[in-house]
Amino acid sequence: MAEKVAGIDVAKNHLDVHLLPEGESFRVANDLDGQADLIRRLGQNRYRVVVESTGGYETDLVAELHAAAVAVAVVNPRQVRDFARATGRLAKTDRIDAMVLATFAQAVRPRLTGVPDEITLQIKALVTRRRQLIQARQAEVNHTEHATLGTVVGSIERMKKALEKELDWLERQLRKVIEASPLWQRKLEILVSVPAIGETTAAAVLAHLPELGGFNRREIAAMVGVAPLNRDSGMLRGKRTTGGGRAEVRRVLYMPTLVAIRHNPSIGQFYDHLLEQGKAKMTAIVACMRKLVILLNTLLRENRYWKPKCT
């Protein structure tokens, strides 16, 4: 008997669902009642559910699926779109997206998403809010460049101070949440033992990559999107590229990677070696980021602090 899978396209107000092998499509409201009815049906018939990571709209649904013990995989939208193109499904509607997700689930069988604990959810929310405030502060800084009227300049300065105050408060809340969990505190201490990794960076990495420490080096690099992928066919040999994975983790680790290149001898030497081989600077930076991710993964897996010989 074919495995039962459900592709769910998540929107703010509704959920489009496609079931296989039945081939049935339907829509329910994305609210408590709609989710409850859908999850009851999926759970009773033991469906494996696949949803895309949509930046937050899927969070409540995934939490409810986990609570009901329904198997669910949260996948990268880019991976699904590549699958759709490869199978000739170029049209894009909510109903078609749900069908593509179900077909993808049946063909690829993506790894199930683990159940996030309450601390992880809190930290992820706080880290996300911190990023939003930093972006708002930078927007005010950018406004300063063209502001000449005194009252406008004063308004910008007051807004910047208010954002700084809110950032300070948010970071205190983040520290309180982490300090309340011995497990999170231990993980944080291990990560910050690595030069170039500060507390906020460590918290962000753990929040957006809770699998860190539980996978091998190849798997964790692919999960972040820094693993080199072959582009070979027949007699052709293409450049190795990276892509997909968790863009938020790459964004968080970009500046720490630059710092590590300057202040971590092992990573700095690795970077220089790549440049000497003719690699482009960005290619070398991504390779150093991969080296840094693998190091963090190894330290957490072995539950030990960084020492110079670790790199």
Secondary structure by P-SEA (a helix, b strand, c coil): ccbbbbbbbccccbbbbbbccccccccccccaaaaaaaaaaaaaaccbbbbccccccaaaaaaaaaaaccbbbbbbaaaaaaaaaaaccccccaaaaaaaaaaaaaaccccccccccaaaaaaaaaaaaaaaaaaaaaaaaaaaaccccaaaaaaaaaaaaaaaaaaaaaaaaaaaaaaacaaaaaaaaaaaccccccaaaaaaaaaaccccccccaaaaaaaaccbbbbbccccccccbbbbbccaaaaaaaaaaaaaaaaccaaaaaaaaaaaaacccaaaaaaaaaaaaaaaaaaaaaaccccccccc
